[in-house]
Structures are given as structure tokens and as C-alpha cells.
Amino acid sequence: MSSLSFDTEINNYVLKYLREKHPDQYGQWTVEDVRVQPRWKRVWTWWSALCYYREDRHFQRLGDAPDGLKAVRVIEDKECKTYEWCDGKYVYRQGITKDECRDIYGL
């Protein structure tokens, strides 16, 4: 049994998310429609999907994160923010805006 490439996994996950969250706009999309999008858009949408489904320590709001996780990510104010658990609370450590995501992951 061959494993899917990381990009293939991301593309399938992004497609599931887009179809579920925006069925009118993306209901007819295929994985090929996702694959041809710029890489940075796929990465940003993947992070958004992780937050939406509350997977892999990603949440839509910091208040949704249970106490005590080593680190969590939240997309808020058009920034993917990383918080670390420190002294009984989450402390902001760093963030990546959409523009920075585009600069990092490119086309």
C-alpha cells in the first residue's frame, strides 16, 4: 500500500473543507482544482481547515483550546498565531499573516 504524498493529503483535506464550508462556491470542485491553486493558498486553507475541524492543536478561537497543551495555533485577525502554555495560560509567541505565508510558501 503506497502512502499519499503530503501535498496530496493537503489537497484532499482542503477540498473536503471547502466543499463543506462553502458548498455553493466549491461544491463542484475536484482535487485538481485545488492542486492548481498557488501553494501558499493551499497551505493557508489547510491551516484554516485544521482550525475549523479542531485538529492537530488548531482552533478557531483561543478560548476553544483546552488548558495545558504545549502549543496551539489559532487563525484570528487574518493571522495564524502560535500560543504556548506558560505559567497557567497561553502566551502569544509568533504569527504568520497571509502575506507572509505567500512570501514563505510562494506559488
TATA-V234741 format. One record per residue. N is the residue number from 1. RES is the residue in one small letter. SS is DSSP state (A for helix, B for strand, O for the rest). OMEGA is omega in whole degrees, 0 to 359 (none if undefined). Layout:
n = [N | N]
res = [RES | RES]
ss = [SS | SS]
omega = [OMEGA | OMEGA]
This chain:
n = [1 | 2 | 3 | 4 | 5 | 6 | 7 | 8 | 9 | 10 | 11 | 12 | 13 | 14 | 15 | 16 | 17 | 18 | 19 | 20 | 21 | 22 | 23 | 24 | 25 | 26 | 27 | 28 | 29 | 30 | 31 | 32 | 33 | 34 | 35 | 36 | 37 | 38 | 39 | 40 | 41 | 42 | 43 | 44 | 45 | 46 | 47 | 48 | 49 | 50 | 51 | 52 | 53 | 54 | 55 | 56 | 57 | 58 | 59 | 60 | 61 | 62 | 63 | 64 | 65 | 66 | 67 | 68 | 69 | 70 | 71 | 72 | 73 | 74 | 75 | 76 | 77 | 78 | 79 | 80 | 81 | 82 | 83 | 84 | 85 | 86 | 87 | 88 | 89 | 90 | 91 | 92 | 93 | 94 | 95 | 96 | 97 | 98 | 99 | 100 | 101 | 102 | 103 | 104 | 105 | 106 | 107]
res = [m | s | s | l | s | f | d | t | e | i | n | n | y | v | l | k | y | l | r | e | k | h | p | d | q | y | g | q | w | t | v | e | d | v | r | v | q | p | r | w | k | r | v | w | t | w | w | s | a | l | c | y | y | r | e | d | r | h | f | q | r | l | g | d | a | p | d | g | l | k | a | v | r | v | i | e | d | k | e | c | k | t | y | e | w | c | d | g | k | y | v | y | r | q | g | i | t | k | d | e | c | r | d | i | y | g | l]
ss = [O | O | O | O | O | A | A | A | A | A | A | A | A | A | A | A | A | A | A | A | A | O | A | A | A | A | O | O | O | O | A | A | A | A | A | O | O | O | A | A | A | A | A | A | A | A | A | A | A | A | A | A | A | O | O | O | O | B | B | O | O | A | A | A | O | O | O | O | O | O | B | B | B | B | B | B | O | O | B | B | B | B | B | B | B | B | O | O | B | B | B | B | B | B | B | B | B | A | A | A | A | A | A | A | A | O | O]
omega = [181 | 178 | 177 | 175 | 179 | 179 | 179 | 178 | 178 | 182 | 179 | 180 | 178 | 179 | 178 | 181 | 182 | 179 | 181 | 185 | 183 | 186 | 180 | 183 | 188 | 184 | 181 | 181 | 173 | 178 | 178 | 177 | 177 | 185 | 183 | 176 | 177 | 183 | 182 | 179 | 178 | 179 | 181 | 180 | 176 | 177 | 178 | 179 | 178 | 177 | 181 | 182 | 179 | 182 | 174 | 177 | 176 | 182 | 179 | 178 | 178 | 179 | 178 | 183 | 176 | 179 | 168 | 176 | 183 | 179 | 177 | 175 | 180 | 173 | 178 | 180 | 177 | 179 | 174 | 188 | 175 | 176 | 176 | 178 | 184 | 178 | 173 | 177 | 176 | 181 | 179 | 179 | 180 | 179 | 177 | 176 | 176 | 179 | 179 | 176 | 178 | 179 | 183 | 188 | 174 | 183 | none]
